Amino acid sequence: MTASATPATVLVVDDSEVACEAVKHTLATAGVAVVALNSPFGFIRATREARPSLILLDVGLGTVNGTKLVELGRQHAPPGCPILLYSSRAAAQLHEDARMSGADGFISKSTTGPALVSAVRQWLSEARRPKPINPE
C-alpha cells in the first residue's frame, strides 16, 4: 500500500530570497511542493491556504523572530504538521531555540541538496506515522 497520492507541501519562511529559492528548487526536484514567503507577513494566510505538511521557519526574520511564528503555526497549520526552525545558527543554539519556542526540531541551513531532501522526507514520514495509543 502506498502513502497518500497528494504530494507533500512545505511552507518555507525566510527573508533571504536566495535561501527560499534554493529550498524551493531542491525540494521541487524531489517532487515536494513548496510555498515560499520572504517575510512573516502573510504567514497565517499562507498556512491556512497551503495546508502544509511541514513548515520551515528562519529564526532571524528581521522585525519578527521566527520562533514567535511557531505558536501561530500551531494555531493555523493542519494537526500534526511539524514546525521546524531553519537557520545557519550553531546546532546547539538551534536545539535550544527549538526547545524554547515549542518547535518540533530544526534543520540547519548548511543541510543542502540531497541531505535537505532526506531530512525533510524523514520529518514528513514521522509526521505521517500513526501515533501509538496510550492504553489505560
C-alpha positions as CSV (number, residue, x, y, z in Angstrom):
1,M,0.0,0.0,0.0
2,T,1.3,3.4,-0.9
3,A,1.3,6.7,1.0
4,S,-1.2,9.4,0.2
5,A,-1.1,10.4,-3.5
6,T,-1.2,14.0,-2.5
7,P,2.3,15.5,-2.7
8,A,3.7,16.9,0.4
9,T,3.8,20.7,0.7
10,V,6.5,22.5,2.6
11,L,6.0,26.2,3.7
12,V,9.3,28.0,3.9
13,V,9.5,31.4,5.6
14,D,12.9,33.1,5.1
15,D,13.8,36.7,4.5
16,S,16.6,35.6,2.2
17,E,15.2,35.2,-1.4
18,V,18.2,33.1,-2.3
19,A,17.6,30.7,0.6
20,C,13.9,30.4,-0.3
21,E,14.7,29.7,-4.0
22,A,17.4,27.2,-3.1
23,V,15.0,25.2,-0.9
24,K,12.2,25.6,-3.4
25,H,14.4,24.3,-6.3
26,T,15.9,21.4,-4.2
27,L,12.6,20.1,-2.9
28,A,10.7,20.6,-6.1
29,T,13.2,18.5,-7.9
30,A,12.4,15.8,-5.4
31,G,8.6,16.1,-6.0
32,V,7.8,18.2,-2.9
33,A,5.6,21.3,-3.4
34,V,7.0,24.4,-1.8
35,V,5.3,27.6,-0.8
36,A,7.9,30.3,0.0
37,L,7.4,33.6,1.9
38,N,10.2,36.2,2.1
39,S,8.7,37.7,5.2
40,P,6.4,36.7,8.1
41,F,3.7,38.9,6.7
42,G,1.0,36.6,5.2
43,F,2.2,33.6,7.2
44,I,-1.3,32.8,8.7
45,R,-3.0,33.1,5.3
46,A,-0.3,31.0,3.6
47,T,-0.6,28.4,6.3
48,R,-4.4,28.2,6.0
49,E,-4.4,28.1,2.2
50,A,-1.4,25.8,1.6
51,R,-2.3,23.4,4.4
52,P,1.4,22.4,4.6
53,S,2.8,19.0,5.6
54,L,5.8,20.7,7.1
55,I,6.8,24.3,8.0
56,L,10.4,25.6,7.9
57,L,10.9,28.9,9.8
58,D,14.0,31.0,9.6
59,V,15.0,32.1,13.1
60,G,16.1,35.7,12.1
61,L,13.3,37.3,10.1
62,G,14.2,40.9,10.8
63,T,11.3,42.5,12.7
64,V,9.8,39.2,13.8
65,N,11.7,36.3,15.3
66,G,10.8,33.0,13.6
67,T,10.5,31.4,16.9
68,K,7.4,33.6,17.6
69,L,5.8,32.2,14.4
70,V,5.8,28.7,15.9
71,E,2.8,29.5,18.1
72,L,0.9,30.9,15.2
73,G,1.8,27.9,13.1
74,R,0.4,25.6,15.8
75,Q,-2.8,27.5,15.7
76,H,-3.3,27.5,12.0
77,A,-1.4,24.6,10.5
78,P,-3.0,21.2,10.0
79,P,-2.8,18.9,13.1
80,G,0.5,17.0,13.2
81,C,2.3,19.4,10.9
82,P,5.9,19.5,12.0
83,I,7.2,23.0,12.6
84,L,11.0,23.3,12.3
85,L,13.4,26.1,12.7
86,Y,15.7,26.7,9.7
87,S,18.8,28.7,10.4
88,S,22.6,28.9,10.0
89,R,23.0,29.1,13.8
90,A,25.0,26.5,15.6
91,A,23.2,23.2,16.2
92,A,23.3,23.7,20.0
93,Q,21.7,27.1,19.7
94,L,19.1,25.8,17.2
95,H,18.3,22.9,19.6
96,E,17.8,25.4,22.4
97,D,15.7,27.7,20.2
98,A,13.5,24.8,19.1
99,R,13.0,23.7,22.7
100,M,12.2,27.2,24.0
101,S,9.8,28.0,21.1
102,G,8.0,24.8,21.0
103,A,9.2,23.9,17.5
104,D,9.4,20.2,16.7
105,G,13.1,20.5,15.8
106,F,15.3,22.2,13.3
107,I,17.2,21.8,10.0
108,S,20.4,23.7,9.6
109,K,20.8,25.9,6.5
110,S,24.1,24.0,5.9
111,T,21.9,21.0,5.1
112,T,21.5,21.3,1.3
113,G,20.9,19.2,-1.8
114,P,20.1,15.5,-1.2
115,A,20.7,15.9,2.6
116,L,18.0,18.5,2.8
117,V,15.6,16.3,0.8
118,S,16.4,13.4,3.1
119,A,15.9,15.5,6.3
120,V,12.5,16.8,5.0
121,R,11.4,13.3,4.0
122,Q,12.3,11.9,7.4
123,W,10.3,14.6,9.1
124,L,7.4,14.0,6.8
125,S,7.4,10.3,7.3
126,E,7.5,10.7,11.0
127,A,4.6,13.1,10.9
128,R,2.5,10.6,8.8
129,R,3.3,7.6,11.0
130,P,0.4,6.7,13.2
131,K,0.9,7.6,16.8
132,P,0.6,4.8,19.4
133,I,-2.5,4.9,21.6
134,N,-1.8,5.1,25.3
135,P,-3.6,2.0,26.8
136,E,-5.0,2.7,30.2
